[in-house]
Amino acid sequence: MSRLKIAIPVLPGANIANYLNALSRLGAEGVVTDGKSAEGYAGLLLPGGWDADPTLYGQKNVACQHVNRALDEMQLRAMDVFLSAGKPVLGICRGHQMIAVYFGGSLIQDLPTAGDHSRDEGSPEDKVHLTTAEKDSFLERLYGERFAVNSSHHQGVDAPGKGMRIIQRSGDGVVEGIEHEKLPVWGVQWHPERMCFDHARTDIVDGSIVIRMFLNECQRRL
């Protein structure tokens, strides 16, 4: 695979080292960008981070933390630009949630089961739980119907948005994966960049597989 450039729209100072490392190990280059242009990029990666502004999905703030409207608007604009150019989009954690917001969906601001999904305070390791993927979804094709993933979040997707379908849930019903019915858009609530290479674990699947799938789709559409 040629060295693809993958746009990552984040604000200065964002910690995206794990994303950059995973992309590099798979032969691609992650590039921090404002997302205003898709030229020269093969795809768009929306990484994890703090919570989206709930006014974007018609709610008052009751539990959102560290909201940054400038970041939200940057990433939503980037989705416009890249989808208009026909280029694939992968969302991870916050990025997965931003995809739902972009397509008119909504989020749960604070999961009642957040204790099962967020890291224990002071622990360097993510929690792990089993999930179920829908048959014929991209995740089921990659990993099978039931597999374990990591977790580090207190919010989740409620309504996935127009054209998006829910394809993976944890045992307590939290939405763990979504995909668009027609467009090359995929989202996962978990962190595949922390499930591969130097972060690989024996109790979860290999996260590089989903990132590689995304890169293959980017290459295919060049």
SULRACOR-V71892 format. One record per pair of residues at least 6 apart in sequence whose ideal C-beta (glycine too) atoms are under 6 Angstrom apart, sorted by sequence separation. I is the first residue (numbers start at 0). J is the second residue. D is the distance in Angstrom with one decimal. If there is no record, write none. Layout:
{{I,J,D} {I,J,D}}
This chain:
{{132,138,4.2} {159,165,5.5} {168,174,6.0} {169,175,5.5} {22,29,4.4} {53,60,5.1} {81,88,5.9} {118,125,5.9} {132,139,4.1} {168,175,5.8} {178,185,4.9} {7,15,5.9} {90,98,4.3} {167,175,4.2} {165,174,5.3} {167,176,3.1} {177,186,4.6} {194,203,5.4} {19,29,4.4} {53,63,5.4} {96,106,5.4} {166,176,4.8} {195,205,5.6} {18,29,5.7} {176,187,5.1} {195,206,4.3} {132,144,5.7} {165,177,5.8} {166,178,5.4} {194,206,3.0} {195,207,3.7} {50,63,4.0} {175,188,4.6} {50,64,5.3} {52,66,4.9} {131,145,5.5} {163,177,4.9} {49,64,5.8} {191,206,2.9} {49,65,3.7} {50,66,5.8} {52,68,5.0} {163,179,5.5} {5,22,5.8} {162,179,5.2} {129,147,5.3} {130,148,5.6} {155,173,4.8} {156,174,4.1} {159,177,4.8} {162,180,5.2} {191,209,4.9} {52,71,5.2} {155,174,5.6} {191,210,5.5} {51,71,5.3} {127,147,5.5} {5,27,5.4} {7,29,5.1} {9,31,5.9} {127,149,5.7} {74,97,5.4} {78,101,5.0} {2,26,6.0} {3,27,4.4} {4,28,5.2} {5,29,5.1} {6,30,5.9} {7,31,5.6} {8,32,5.8} {125,149,3.7} {126,150,4.6} {125,150,5.7} {0,26,4.9} {2,28,5.7} {4,30,5.4} {6,32,4.6} {8,34,3.7} {75,101,5.6} {125,151,4.9} {18,46,5.2} {138,166,5.8} {45,74,5.7} {138,167,5.3} {136,166,3.6} {15,46,5.5} {118,151,5.1} {133,166,4.4} {183,216,5.6} {6,40,4.3} {43,77,5.9} {116,150,4.2} {132,167,4.7} {4,40,5.1} {116,152,5.5} {117,153,5.2} {5,42,5.3} {6,43,5.0} {7,44,5.1} {130,167,5.3} {131,168,6.0} {3,41,4.1} {43,81,4.2} {138,176,5.1} {5,44,5.2} {34,73,5.8} {130,169,5.1} {113,153,4.2} {149,189,5.3} {128,169,5.3} {137,178,5.7} {148,189,3.9} {149,190,5.6} {34,76,5.9} {34,77,2.6} {37,80,5.1} {110,153,5.9} {37,81,4.8} {42,86,5.3} {47,91,5.5} {56,100,5.4} {109,153,5.8} {42,87,4.3} {43,88,4.6} {44,89,5.3} {45,90,4.2} {46,91,5.6} {47,92,3.4} {48,93,4.3} {55,100,5.3} {63,108,5.7} {110,155,5.3} {130,175,4.9} {149,194,5.9} {47,93,4.9} {51,97,6.0} {62,108,4.1} {108,154,6.0} {37,84,4.0} {61,108,5.6} {62,109,3.6} {46,94,5.6} {106,154,5.4} {107,155,4.8} {37,86,5.5} {45,94,2.8} {51,100,5.7} {56,105,4.2} {107,157,4.9} {106,157,5.7} {45,97,5.5} {105,157,4.6} {105,158,4.7} {104,158,4.2} {149,203,5.8} {104,159,4.9} {148,203,5.8} {104,160,3.2} {147,203,4.8} {99,156,4.6} {103,160,4.9} {102,160,2.7} {103,161,5.1} {146,204,4.9} {102,161,5.1} {112,171,4.7} {10,70,5.4} {92,152,5.7} {96,156,6.0} {99,159,5.0} {102,162,5.9} {99,160,4.8} {102,163,5.2} {142,204,5.2} {8,73,5.2} {8,74,5.2} {141,208,5.3} {8,77,4.4} {127,202,5.4} {127,203,5.6} {98,186,4.5} {95,186,3.4} {95,187,5.6} {95,188,5.2} {87,183,3.9} {88,184,4.7} {89,185,5.4} {90,186,3.9} {91,187,6.0} {92,190,6.0} {50,154,5.9} {89,213,4.4} {87,216,4.7} {87,217,5.2} {21,192,4.3} {24,196,5.2} {18,192,5.0} {21,195,5.9} {17,192,4.4} {42,217,3.8} {17,193,5.8} {41,217,3.9} {25,210,6.0} {25,211,5.6} {27,214,5.4} {21,210,5.6} {25,214,5.9} {3,217,5.5} {0,218,5.8}}
